[in-house]
Amino acid sequence: MTLIALGVSSSVSIYKSCEIIRRLQDRKVQVQVIMTRNASRLISPLLFSALSGQEVIVDPFEDKQSAKIAHVALAKDISLLVVAPATANIIGKFAGGIADDFLSTFYTAVKCPVLIAPAMNEAMYLHRQTQQNIRKLKELGVKFVEPEAGYLACKETGWGRLAPPDKIVEEGLRLIQKSQSFKGQTVLVTAGPTREFLDPVRFITNRSTGKMGYELAEEALRRGAEVILVSGPTHLFPPPDAKLRKVQTAEDMKKEVLEHFSKADVVIMTAAVSDFKFEESASGKIKKEKLGGNIKIVPTPDVLKELGRKKGQKVLVGFAAETEKVVDNALKKLKDKNLDLIIANDVTAEGVGFESNFNQVSVVFPDGKSVQTEKMTKVEISQVIMNKIEEIVGKKSG
Ligand SMILES: Cc1cc2nc3c(=O)[nH]c(=O)nc-3n(C[C@H](O)[C@H](O)[C@H](O)COP(=O)(O)O)c2cc1C
């Protein structure tokens, strides 16, 4: 049976941890609860013991009978550490490497994935110190279920409310999903926008944030693939296990993609590569008086088309951002570029796509058939897309 450690710190939303235990048990997961000392002052550990069927760990220094180094022993047994709710304090301790109680000591001993669900008042959550701590942990590969906006216990409305227990459980289980369906395969993913410079200050770009591509890279890694992520400029944290290649321009993107193309079994081109660049790019800033009417733009290289020509047995997947006749236009692109699959986004739809954590896409196949997804998180969409790619890989390899 899978064993997950649930770290509980002293946030007012601590009562929601009871629901998290229940939902994990529904999914046949055994839960070992670890409470901070302050958490055990808000709610008795007895309640969590009763729910989880396991003795709750609070402070082994107080357990005079046990000579076991429990944090090391337990760290070897668990598949995942979830901390929900996570206070500003415990996040700060993790980020600073402080190990002065069981939960923070345990964090420094685990090698498994760690998922943190912060819960706190908006001012605490948005405080630069808290944000810096979160950023640092993300850079170390720790995953977060972001808190939501809503009515908070401090009688204010704002950011900082613990994410719903179901969402925390789903995200946790996703992190330990054991599929190795892409083991031995290399997946090349492109993500983000490109920048086409007029001079060192000005450039053409677009609204892509790279989120969809980064989620696909994560999903491919979770399925056992080697992942090469060629990324335009984004503010995202790349998955630590991906081989990251950072690029700026469409030309750079082309160079990196062609360099790694021969190694790849699957190529997923989510990047919003600029279709145009300036005919000339100056090395110094152009004075505004010289700019007017003199700027010419020319097409950038069509990398996808080139890959389509040389793809052989590789699976080649493209994305299409459309504002009308979404599926028809995507199908045209699929045929023109010789793709195996194209994912079409209606970029006029509200609350999905660019700059959003959500998306709703049409998955379009070469025979013209298409499937439209519900509005889902980009994480869920990445699973849908990888499932389809898995089917195509299966068919190609016979
Ligand atoms: C009733 C109560 C509710 C609290 N709620 C939160 C909270 O939601 N988030 C938070 O970061 N701190 C909250 N705090 C403050 C923390 O409990 C405090 O920073 C504590 O030192 C954290 O200890 P721990 O991280 O070891 O549990 C709360 C304190 C009290 C008394």
The ligand as an SDF file (V2000), in Angstrom:
LIG
                    3D

 31 33  0  0  0  0  0  0  0  0999 V2000
   -5.5920   30.6260   15.5260 C   0  0  0  0  0  0  0  0  0  0  0  0
   -4.3750   30.8240   14.6980 C   0  0  0  0  0  0  0  0  0  0  0  0
   -4.4540   30.7020   13.3390 C   0  0  0  0  0  0  0  0  0  0  0  0
   -3.3320   30.8510   12.5230 C   0  0  0  0  0  0  0  0  0  0  0  0
   -3.4540   30.7020   11.1800 N   0  0  0  0  0  0  0  0  0  0  0  0
   -2.3390   30.8010   10.4130 C   0  0  0  0  0  0  0  0  0  0  0  0
   -2.4210   30.5780    9.0120 C   0  0  0  0  0  0  0  0  0  0  0  0
   -3.4990   30.2990    8.4490 O   0  0  0  0  0  0  0  0  0  0  0  0
   -1.2870   30.6410    8.2900 N   0  0  0  0  0  0  0  0  0  0  0  0
   -0.0690   30.9330    8.8530 C   0  0  0  0  0  0  0  0  0  0  0  0
    0.9250   30.9800    8.1240 O   0  0  0  0  0  0  0  0  0  0  0  0
    0.0250   31.1750   10.1730 N   0  0  0  0  0  0  0  0  0  0  0  0
   -1.0630   31.1040   10.9640 C   0  0  0  0  0  0  0  0  0  0  0  0
   -0.9610   31.3310   12.3060 N   0  0  0  0  0  0  0  0  0  0  0  0
    0.3530   31.6650   12.8470 C   0  0  0  0  0  0  0  0  0  0  0  0
    1.1940   30.4260   13.0370 C   0  0  0  0  0  0  0  0  0  0  0  0
    0.5010   29.5110   13.8520 O   0  0  0  0  0  0  0  0  0  0  0  0
    2.5380   30.8060   13.6470 C   0  0  0  0  0  0  0  0  0  0  0  0
    3.3220   31.4830   12.6790 O   0  0  0  0  0  0  0  0  0  0  0  0
    3.2820   29.6080   14.1690 C   0  0  0  0  0  0  0  0  0  0  0  0
    4.4950   30.0270   14.7620 O   0  0  0  0  0  0  0  0  0  0  0  0
    3.5770   28.5960   13.0780 C   0  0  0  0  0  0  0  0  0  0  0  0
    4.0810   27.4110   13.6330 O   0  0  0  0  0  0  0  0  0  0  0  0
    4.2530   26.0700   12.7670 P   0  0  0  0  0  0  0  0  0  0  0  0
    4.6090   26.4770   11.3880 O   0  0  0  0  0  0  0  0  0  0  0  0
    5.3620   25.3270   13.4550 O   0  0  0  0  0  0  0  0  0  0  0  0
    2.9660   25.3320   12.8560 O   0  0  0  0  0  0  0  0  0  0  0  0
   -2.0790   31.1770   13.1240 C   0  0  0  0  0  0  0  0  0  0  0  0
   -2.0160   31.3010   14.5140 C   0  0  0  0  0  0  0  0  0  0  0  0
   -3.1320   31.1430   15.2770 C   0  0  0  0  0  0  0  0  0  0  0  0
   -3.0250   31.3120   16.7730 C   0  0  0  0  0  0  0  0  0  0  0  0
  1  2  1  0
  2  3  1  0
  2 30  2  0
  3  4  2  0
  4  5  1  0
  4 28  1  0
  5  6  2  0
  6  7  1  0
  6 13  1  0
  7  8  2  0
  7  9  1  0
  9 10  1  0
 10 11  2  0
 10 12  1  0
 12 13  2  0
 13 14  1  0
 14 15  1  0
 14 28  1  0
 15 16  1  0
 16 17  1  0
 16 18  1  0
 18 19  1  0
 18 20  1  0
 20 21  1  0
 20 22  1  0
 22 23  1  0
 23 24  1  0
 24 25  2  0
 24 26  1  0
 24 27  1  0
 28 29  2  0
 29 30  1  0
 30 31  1  0
M  END
$$$$
